[in-house]
Amino acid sequence: MAATIKIVSVFLFLGLISQGYGQECTLKDLSVKVAKSGAQIKGKAEWVVTITNKCNCAQNTVKLNCKGFKTVVPIDPAILRVSGNVCLVNYGYGQECTLKDLSVKVAKSGAQIKGKPEWVVTITNNCVCVQSNVKVNCRGFQTEEPIDPLILIDSGDDECIVNYGNAIYEYPITFKYAWDNSFPFNPVSSEIACS
């Protein structure tokens, strides 16, 4: 999870003091970076705070030590809720994945296969949680170039299974096909695991 928060502050001191559950994740998986943006708002320096979760699962109830924290502009409480000396990040919820976290990019490779342009498809999971049994819409899809069935296979009902149903996490799934036009491969379903 990477959330960037722009904060205007006279005095800024943030430290992690608490984090909720997560079977394998610890506070060591979270990092907080604070840097001046170079801008001034109402005569005060603007700060950019980036909180990054390096764990493969969502961390809930992330709290920061906000003792002495002040700001001259309001911060969206959905991002950072200040309560005394404690700040709750993201309403205390871990990042939830959706199909919108699956990115599908299609680009020409520059090659020709049987007189058809070759296309490279890259499917990336942009969430910290794994997504498996990913299915994409492949109604009307055609190709002159064979695709490894472990990467993309038609499951019927105008859907194709990506990566043989295995999890998509750190590394994108890439395959090539050859046809006259690009094809969108819009995600239609997946199973999300944040354990």
C-alpha positions as CSV (number, residue, x, y, z in Angstrom):
1,M,0.0,0.0,0.0
2,A,1.4,3.3,-0.9
3,A,-0.5,6.4,0.2
4,T,0.9,9.8,-0.3
5,I,-0.3,12.5,2.0
6,K,0.7,16.2,1.5
7,I,0.9,17.8,4.9
8,V,1.7,21.4,5.9
9,S,3.3,21.4,9.3
10,V,5.1,23.5,11.8
11,F,6.5,20.5,13.6
12,L,6.2,17.0,12.2
13,F,7.1,13.9,14.1
14,L,5.7,10.6,13.0
15,G,6.5,7.2,14.4
16,L,4.7,3.9,14.1
17,I,3.2,2.8,17.4
18,S,0.6,0.3,16.6
19,Q,-0.6,-2.0,13.8
20,G,-3.5,-4.4,13.7
21,Y,-3.6,-8.0,12.7
22,G,-1.8,-9.8,9.9
23,Q,-0.5,-13.3,10.0
24,E,2.9,-12.7,8.5
25,C,3.2,-8.9,8.4
26,T,4.9,-6.9,11.1
27,L,5.7,-3.2,11.7
28,K,9.0,-3.8,10.0
29,D,7.1,-4.2,6.7
30,L,5.9,-0.6,7.0
31,S,8.0,2.4,6.1
32,V,7.2,6.0,6.6
33,K,9.1,8.6,4.5
34,V,8.8,12.3,5.1
35,A,10.2,14.9,2.7
36,K,9.6,18.6,2.0
37,S,7.8,19.2,-1.2
38,G,9.5,22.6,-1.7
39,A,6.2,24.4,-1.7
40,Q,4.9,26.9,1.0
41,I,1.3,27.2,2.1
42,K,0.3,30.0,4.4
43,G,4.0,30.6,5.1
44,K,4.6,27.0,6.2
45,A,6.6,24.3,4.5
46,E,4.6,21.6,2.8
47,W,5.6,18.0,3.6
48,V,4.9,14.8,1.6
49,V,4.4,11.7,3.7
50,T,4.5,8.3,2.0
51,I,3.5,5.2,3.9
52,T,4.5,1.9,2.2
53,N,3.5,-1.6,3.1
54,K,6.1,-4.1,1.8
55,C,4.2,-7.1,2.9
56,N,2.1,-9.2,0.6
57,C,-1.0,-8.8,2.8
58,A,-3.0,-5.8,3.8
59,Q,-2.2,-4.3,7.3
60,N,-5.1,-3.0,9.3
61,T,-5.4,-0.5,12.1
62,V,-2.1,1.3,11.2
63,K,-1.5,4.1,13.7
64,L,1.1,6.8,13.8
65,N,2.4,8.8,16.8
66,C,1.3,12.3,16.0
67,K,2.4,14.0,19.2
68,G,3.1,17.7,18.4
69,F,1.6,17.4,14.9
70,K,0.0,20.5,13.5
71,T,-1.3,21.5,10.0
72,V,-2.6,24.7,8.5
73,V,-4.8,22.9,6.0
74,P,-7.3,20.1,6.7
75,I,-6.4,16.5,5.8
76,D,-9.1,14.2,4.5
77,P,-10.0,12.0,7.6
78,A,-10.3,9.0,5.3
79,I,-6.6,9.3,4.8
80,L,-5.4,10.4,8.2
81,R,-7.6,10.8,11.2
82,V,-6.0,12.6,14.2
83,S,-7.2,11.7,17.7
84,G,-5.0,13.2,20.4
85,N,-1.5,12.0,19.9
86,V,-2.5,9.1,17.6
87,C,-3.3,9.3,13.9
88,L,-5.2,6.4,12.2
89,V,-4.3,5.8,8.6
90,N,-6.9,5.0,5.9
91,Y,-9.8,4.7,8.5
92,G,-7.8,1.7,9.9
93,Y,-8.6,-0.5,6.9
94,G,-6.1,-2.5,4.9
95,Q,-6.1,-2.1,1.2
96,E,-8.9,-4.0,-0.4
97,C,-8.4,-5.4,-3.9
98,T,-10.9,-5.2,-6.7
99,L,-10.9,-6.1,-10.4
100,K,-9.8,-2.5,-11.0
101,D,-6.5,-3.4,-9.5
102,L,-5.8,-5.7,-12.5
103,S,-4.2,-3.7,-15.3
104,V,-4.3,-5.1,-18.8
105,K,-2.1,-3.4,-21.4
106,V,-2.0,-4.4,-25.0
107,A,0.8,-3.1,-27.4
108,K,2.1,-3.9,-30.8
109,S,5.4,-5.9,-30.7
110,G,6.4,-4.7,-34.2
111,A,6.5,-8.3,-35.5
112,Q,4.2,-9.9,-38.1
113,I,2.8,-13.5,-37.7
114,K,1.1,-15.0,-40.8
115,G,0.5,-11.4,-42.1
116,K,-1.1,-10.2,-38.9
117,P,0.5,-7.7,-36.4
118,E,1.7,-9.3,-33.2
119,W,0.4,-7.9,-29.9
120,V,1.9,-8.2,-26.4
121,V,-0.5,-8.4,-23.5
122,T,0.7,-7.6,-20.0
123,I,-1.7,-8.3,-17.0
124,T,-0.5,-6.8,-13.7
125,N,-2.0,-7.0,-10.3
126,N,-1.5,-3.6,-8.7
127,C,-2.8,-4.6,-5.2
128,V,-0.7,-5.9,-2.2
129,C,-3.0,-8.9,-2.1
130,V,-2.8,-11.9,-4.5
131,Q,-5.5,-12.4,-7.1
132,S,-6.0,-15.9,-8.4
133,N,-8.5,-17.6,-10.7
134,V,-8.4,-14.4,-12.8
135,K,-10.8,-14.6,-15.7
136,V,-10.9,-12.1,-18.6
137,N,-13.5,-11.5,-21.3
138,C,-12.3,-13.2,-24.5
139,R,-15.6,-13.2,-26.5
140,G,-14.6,-12.9,-30.1
141,F,-10.9,-13.2,-29.5
142,Q,-8.9,-14.7,-32.3
143,T,-5.2,-15.3,-32.9
144,E,-2.9,-16.8,-35.6
145,E,-0.2,-17.3,-32.9
146,P,-0.6,-20.1,-30.4
147,I,-0.7,-19.1,-26.7
148,D,0.6,-21.4,-24.0
149,P,-2.6,-22.8,-22.3
150,L,-0.8,-22.4,-18.9
151,I,-0.9,-18.6,-19.6
152,L,-4.3,-18.1,-21.2
153,I,-7.0,-20.8,-21.9
154,D,-10.6,-20.5,-23.0
155,S,-12.8,-21.7,-20.1
156,G,-16.1,-21.4,-22.1
157,D,-18.8,-18.8,-21.5
158,D,-16.7,-16.2,-23.4
159,E,-14.1,-16.1,-20.6
160,C,-10.4,-17.1,-20.5
161,I,-8.5,-18.2,-17.4
162,V,-5.2,-16.4,-16.9
163,N,-2.0,-18.1,-15.5
164,Y,-3.9,-21.4,-15.2
165,G,-5.8,-20.0,-12.3
166,N,-2.6,-19.5,-10.3
167,A,-2.0,-16.3,-8.3
168,I,-0.9,-13.1,-9.9
169,Y,1.1,-11.1,-7.4
170,E,4.6,-9.7,-7.8
171,Y,5.2,-10.4,-11.5
172,P,3.0,-9.5,-14.4
173,I,1.7,-12.2,-16.8
174,T,2.7,-11.6,-20.4
175,F,1.7,-13.3,-23.6
176,K,1.6,-12.6,-27.3
177,Y,-1.0,-13.1,-30.0
178,A,-1.4,-12.1,-33.7
179,W,-4.6,-10.6,-35.2
180,D,-5.7,-7.6,-37.1
181,N,-6.8,-5.6,-34.1
182,S,-5.9,-5.3,-30.5
183,F,-8.2,-7.1,-28.0
184,P,-9.0,-5.6,-24.5
185,F,-9.1,-8.7,-22.3
186,N,-11.2,-7.0,-19.7
187,P,-11.1,-8.7,-16.2
188,V,-14.4,-10.2,-15.3
189,S,-13.6,-12.1,-12.0
190,S,-10.9,-13.1,-9.6
191,E,-10.4,-14.6,-6.1
192,I,-8.6,-12.3,-3.7
193,A,-6.5,-13.5,-0.8
194,C,-4.9,-11.1,1.8
195,S,-3.7,-13.6,4.3
